[in-house]
Amino acid sequence: MFTFTYATLAAKSRRAEVILVPLLDFLQSVPILGFSITVVFFLAAHARARGGAEMAAIFLIFTSQAWNMAFSFYHSLRSIPDELVRWRAISS
């Protein structure tokens, strides 16, 4: 849902694109730069439970995949020829 919403908004609105694409580019560094901080945070937040490491892994996997999928879908939407976009809008 994140990928479809974020990428569609960035591809369809020029104003949103100016903000969302650089933000997405910055946020894709979170899994790499924030690995140790994220793991420490989740382990500290769930010190008595065993779920801290699992939650950290899920968060890092999600963020690693989410940025890649969002960029891929965004560029897929941007590469649709204008002729197809106009034809689809006319035929609807």
Summary of the structure (lengths in Angstrom):
residues: 92
radius of gyration: 17.8
end to end distance: 24.4
largest distance: 59.4
contacts: 222
relative contact order: 0.14
helix: 85%
strand: 0%
